[in-house]
Amino acid sequence: MTLMLARSILVFVWLIGQPVTGHADGVGQDVWQDFISKAESEYGDEGRRAASFLYEARPERDEGISLDLLEENLRYALQARHEFPWSRSLSAERFHNDVLPYAVLDETRESWRPEFYKRCRSIVQGASTASEAAQTLNRELFNELDVHYNTGRKRPNQSPAESVDQGRATCTGLSIILVDACRSVGIPARVAGVASWHDKRGNHTWVEIWDGTWQFTGADEYNAAGLNRGWFVNDASKAIGGDTEHAVWATTWERTGSHFPMVWAPDDLAVHAVDVTPTYASTDNGKDSEAQAFVRVWDSRSGQRVVAEVEASNADAAIVCSGRTRNGTADLNDMPELRFPRGERLTLRVTVGERTRSKMFTAPRAGSTTLDLYWDELPLSRAEAEGVLAERWLIRAGQIAEERSGELEALAFVHAEHTLRYLERTFGESQDGERSLWISLHGGGGAPTEVNDKQWQNQIGLYEPEEGIYIAPRAPTDTWNLWHRGHIDPLFDRMIETYIATRGVDPDRVYLMGYSAGGDGVYQLAPRMADRFGAASMMAGHPNDAKPLGLRNLPFALFMGGEDNAYNRAGVARTWGGELRALHKADPTGYAHKIAIYEGLGHWMDRRDAEALPWMASFTRDPWPTRVVWRQDDVTHTRSYWLGVPAELARGGTVIVAEVDGQEIAVTADGVNAVTLRLSDYLLDLDLPIEVTVNGKSLHKGRVHRTQAAIDVSLQERADPRSAATALLHLRW
């Protein structure tokens, strides 16, 4: 039986025939008078007094409660009263107030006693005291119901059936379950809690049970050492008696003139309460001279807390204090308390499993603070970052292999509504276990499908690299602009990263070439996807509106027949060659290029253009160039090399130039007012401060820490371990 089916059956059993309010037997006082009369008739004076007690302090919301529910509740309560020894010894007042009630707070009224009586009676069998029985329930029941702490519940004041249905509850819902469970077997129980801790860090509820005196425990927080223990003891000791918000209040059925503060319904005064703050009062004030911090550790990707060992050490490396954080099954406020001298500069060491990460922290000079530490955002050393990158890449590569196995089998990559089919050949031997990847674009375009198919079939046999996987993709459309429409870029990204993840392709040895209309595509794709390729070669194409400015770090070759005059291809190629020469002259370490104009040849170059392959193979991509020139085309991107921009600022025509000199980065940006620097120790030393200027203005001075979060973001954006950033710096001006 699946967990979901089991839970559904449990909730169904719980709710069968369950009336709540508005029963046909009557409404308002008619229901209650009938209840009292029937209770006296069936149980005598004991029944009358019990029913009258519930009636006298009933909440207004229960005027029309079901008569069946009231009778059932009384029947099972009295049965427990006479069955369990700890209940038989109770005074009538204690039984009435803390065992008999059919509700705890303002939760949905429901038939919980029969199911709880059946379950809990079995669990407490063999217990000799109320304390022992309550401890056993707290240890066993929540696992049996499969309900644990989770802030994803629908609302805080859930009834037991609502919590069981979801398999989750927060401290209030869990406390309602434990109180009802205790009452079902005759143990006096009530909810206690604060609307806000003394330092306004949050609210909390827990459970008190009566065994000669009131004792407390956290719901679903079994402590083998016994009752009157819990992570909240220190917080509760600082409660402010008489204060609605900051006192510790316990629920009661009797009218007291005070109300239990329900943070989810602050205007509801219907739940009576007693101030039990003195029970929790602290007698130890010697720690007031120390700073106080509560610590939680999170995984920001999942939004869940993680168990971690946390210790603080001073400048002499002496450990000042330590604690252990809780995970998702514990209350949000269940945090270790660290104490240290006020204002002291400390190193926090956080250990999850066998890994430890550190963070500097200055203790508060007054009051207390809550530290929410995100494991994947804690600083990493260079060696740690390299290890995390290798680990996260294996995970990401595995995800890609699983997600795209069907596409690889079908020889077709899919993005949105477009499909990129391809043919493949393999040449030579791999280098150190890695392959180069050659993407060769066919011509045609603006022609019937069968014509473009023929061009595609021809392309797979057109070139033969000495080594590598040679791919001839089939353009997804038959339009004239086969290879430079907006869907091509994400399809090529998907194809390249899949081959890197599953076929051992070296990310720095991916090459692009194309003939005729395929050459048109190279003209367009090479500048806008420059950071993907080791080199690119254009054969017999036309650039249309493409510009060479973005080719600063991408070696680019241009092959053209001198007599290829259709669309003035040869003339435009000569112009582009001149522009590349001028760019290289102005920037001698960039714009590597080769221009080959074969005089006397037309559109077909008699395969002389095959010299492109050894020329390209002599280059490998530099994913971390010290100078980047990024010009956005009409098809835009959100990153290029180690630069990024928000999606809303990815606009055609914008230009960003960025250069690294030692530990300084100078950025010139035209058309954008925000940039992300994707940093790595391959670019500069992240153990040292860096300074960033944008358009001549200094925007950052200091360290930028390596983090797992930066690595995860980078690998999610693009599955390319060689270009993955280990640190991110977001700037806006």
Secondary structure, 3 states (H helix, E strand, C coil): CCHHHHHHHHHHHHHCCCCCECCCCCCCHHHHHHHHHHHHHHHHHHHHHHHHHHHHCCCHHHCCECHHHHHHHHHHHHHHHHHCHHHHCCCHHHHHHHCCCCCCCCCCCCCCHHHHHHHHHHHCCCCCCHHHHHHHHHHHHHHHHCCEECCCCCCCCCCHHHHHHHCEECHHHHHHHHHHHHHHCCCCEEEEEECCCCCCCCCEEEEEEECCCEEEECCCCCCCCCCCCCCCHHHHCCCCCCCCCCCCEEECCCCCCCECCCCCCCCCCCCEEEECHHHHCCCCCCCCCEEEEEEEEEECCCCEECCCEEEEECCCCCEEEEEECCCCCCCCCCCCEEEEECCCEEEEEEEECCEEEEEEEECCCCCEEEEEEEHHHCCECHHHHHHHHHHHHHHHHHHHHHHCHHHHHHCEEEECCEEEEEEEEEECCCECCEEEEEEEECCCCCCCHHHHHHHHHHHCCCCCCCCEEEEEEECCCCCCCCCCCCCHHHHHHHHHHHHHHHHCEEEEEEEEEEECHHHHHHHHHHHHCHHHCCEEEEECCCCCCCCCHHHCCCCEEEEEECCCCHHHHHHHHHHHHHHHHHHHHHCCCCCCEEEEEECCCCCCCCCHHHHHHHHHHCCCCCCCCCEEEEECCCCCCCEECCEECCHHHCCCCCEEEEEEECCEEEEEEECCCEEEEEECCCCCCCCCCEEEEECCEEEEEECCCECHHHHHHHHHHCCCHHHCCCEEEEEEC
